């Protein structure tokens, strides 16, 4: 299963409407229904992701319009931080993963660190996350996707590990907590949704930082061993689907079922040519919730 099999082209009538900034006409309405169908077949019931192609990247306003239009087609667009950000630029801000109180994976150029979005959040988590690629990196930045069902199958002979991962861990909140609130949120890595689907929330660095926060117990040997076992199958190249997004491509990912990361990338020194993607988080209209986390 590769990226090419998951690529679908926007209809020509919709692309023509986008060039005119029209998102409320008959072409957009037709494409809205088509996008829902493609997400249902490819994301919900298929490989867990979908890539739409054909958009010509022009103005930032057009990119943001299309991203919001597509995201609102699929559900409710969530705020990604306490500032209320709904569209977040994903670019290298020169930080390391987990650096300081608030730096996040999306702010760096480093690879690895496979994760799910919103790992710093309490439930409910984003059901989907989307990316709109404005400019790919000069080199590198290939996406890596790993389905949680694949990981569970590889750990099927380690019920002790699965049991620990289904217990509670402290995830650092990256400074998004309100005054007086805990700096961590406690939740499992592996859980089951209300419709009995396997799901995951994960970023190892946030767990390591979270268990070092005041009031949080240090990781136990059993917890650390379970995380190491999880990472060993997660980082196995045979587990991953890999692909590179091109300029103008829009992708939807199942955030509860697919872990993702990227290879390290080299970028242009000119900010106007450097890697840039826009991201949204979405709750499905009839979202599946964590059975014990609400």
N, C-alpha and C positions, 0 to 999 in steps of 0.2 A: 504494500500500500504506500503510494508516494504522493507528493504534492500535486503532480500533474493530473492524477485521476480525480482530485478534489477541486480542480479549477473549472469554473463556469463563467461565461461571458455575460455581462449585462446586455440587455436587448438594445438594438440600435436606436429604437425610438426613445428609450429611456436616456441613453447617452446624449442624444440630441436635445432632450429636454433639460438635462443637467447643464449642458453648455449654455443654455439660455437662463439658467437659474430657476427652472420651473420644477417644483417638487409636489405640486398639488393637482396636476392634470390627469388625463386618462392614462398616459404612458406611465406616470409614476404610480397610479393606482394598480395598473396591471403588474408592474414590477414589484410592488409591495406584496401582492399575493404570491408571485413567483418566488420571491426571496423567502417568504415563510415556508413554502413548500420545500425549497432546497435545503433550508436549515432543518426542517423536520426530517428529511430523508438522509441528509449527510452528517448533521451534527447530533441530533437527538437519537436517531436510530442507526446511524452509520459509523464512520470512522471517528467522529467527534470534532471535525473541523470542516470548514468550507472556505474556498478562496474565490472571490469575484474579480474578474479582470475586465479591461477595456477602458477604464477611466483615464483621461488625460489630466495629469496633475497641472493645475493652473494656479488660481489664487487660493490663499489660505481660507478665505471665506467660503469658497465653493467646496473645499475639502471638508470643512467643519459642517457645512450644511448637509452634505451627503452622509457624513458619519452620523450625525444626529438623526437624520431621516431614517437611515437603515436601523439604527439602534432602537429608536422609538417604534419601529415596525415590529420589533421582536419582544418588546416588553417595556419595563420602566428603567430609565437610565439612572444609575446610582451615583451618589457623591463618592469620590475616591479619597477624600481627606476631610478634616474638620473645617477647611476653608470652603468646602462646597464645590470643589472642582468636579465637573462632569466630563470634560474632555481634557485629557492630560497629554501633553507632549512627551514622547519617549525619546530622549536624546542623551548623549554623554555629557554629564555635568562635571566630570573629572573626579568623581567620588568612588569609593570602594563599597562593596555590598555590606550594609549594616553599619557603615561609618557614622560616627557621631550619634545624635539622638534621633535623626529623622531620615538620613539617606537611605534610599531604596535601590533594589536591583536595577530598576529602569533608569536610574541616574548614572549608571556606570557603563564601561565598554567591555567589561570582563565577561568571560564565558562560563559555562557550567552552571552550578547552582540551580538545578531544575526545581521548579516550584509551581504553585498555583497562585493566581492573583488574589489579593485580599487576605493573605495569610496572617496579616497583623490584625485582622478584624474579628469581632465576635460574629456569631450567626445572627441574621442570615448573610450568607456569602453571595457573591455574584454567581449567577448560573452560567452566564456567558461573559467572555471578554472579547472585544473586537480590536483589530489593528487596521489602520489605514496607512499604507506606506507612501510617504511623500518623497523621500530620498533614501535609497539603500546606502549602506556603508561602502567606502572605496574597496574594501576587501574584508572578507569574513562576515560575521553576523548571521550565519545560517541558523534557522530555527530548528530546534530538536523537540519532538513531541513524544511523550510516553504515556500510553493508556494505563489507568490504575488497574484494570482487570489483568493486564499483562504482568504487572508487579505482584499482584495477589497470587497468580498462578505460579510464578517463580518462587514464591514463599509458602506455597501450599504445604510443604513438608516441614514448615517451621511454625506450627500453631502457637508456640510460646511467643514468637516475635509478633505475629499478627495480634495476639491478645494484648501485648504491651502497647502496640501502635493504636489500638482501639481505646486505650485509656487516656487520661488527661495529661497534656503538656502545657507549659507556660510559653506562649508566643509573645514576643516583645511587640508593643503597639506602635513603635516608631514615633512616639511623641504625639500621637493623635488622641490621647485620652484627655478628658475634661479635667480641670483643676480638682484635685482631691480623689480622682479615680485611680485605680490600679494601673501601673505601667505595663501590665501584661493581661492577656486574655487566656483563660484555661480552656482547652478543647482537645479532642482527639485528632490524630493524624488521619486515621482511617475511620470512616463512619458509613452509615446506611441511610439513604433518603427515605422519605415517607412512602415512595413507590418501590422500595426494596432494591434500589440500585446502589452499587458500590460507589463510594465517593471519597475524596481526599482533599486535605488542605495542608500545605507544606511549604516551608522554606527553612532549611536546617539552621542557617545563621540566626534567624529570628528566634528559634527555639533555644539555641545556645545562649544568646543574649538575654532572652526572657528568664531562663533559669539562673542567671547571674544577677537579676534585679533584687533589691531589698524585699524581703517577705516571700520570695519564691524559693522553694527547696532546690538544692543542686540536683542535677540529673543523677539518677541512680545507675549503678552498673547495668542493671537490666534494661533501663531506658536507653542508655548510651549504646549498648550492644544491639538493641532493636533498631535504633536509628542507623547504626553502621551497616547492619544487614540490609535495611531498606535502601540505603545509598549504594550499596554494592550492586544491587540489581537495577537500580535507577540509572546508574552511570554506565551500565553495560551497553556498548554501542549497538548490540543486537536487539535491544529493547526499543530503540528509537526510530521514529519516522523523521526524516530530515528534508528540509527544503528552504529555499531563499525567496523572500517576497521581493517583487519588482515594484518600481515606482507606479503608483496608481492602483495597486491591488488592495482590496479590502477583504479581511478575513474575520470569520466568526469561529470561536473555539468554545467547547464545553469545558468550563472552568472547574467543574466538580469531578470530571472524569478524565481529564488530560493534564498531565504535568508538562511544563514547557520550560525551555531555556534557549540559549543560543551559543554559538561559538564566539570566541573573542573577536573583536573587529578592529581594523585600522580605519581611521577616518581622515577626511580632508581637513586641512587647517582652516580653510575658509568656512566660517559659520554658515554661509549661504549655500554651501555644498555638502555640509556634514549630514550624517545619518539622522533622519527625522521620521518618526511615526506618530500618529495620534491614536489614543486608546480610550475606549469607554468600557464601563462595567454595566451589566444588564441583569435585572431580575425578570425571569419569564412571567408572562401574565398569569399562568397557572404553574408557578414554580414548585418544584419538589423541595421540601424543607427537611432539615436534619431532625430526626424524630425526637431527639432528646435535648436539642439545643435551643428551642424556642422559648 
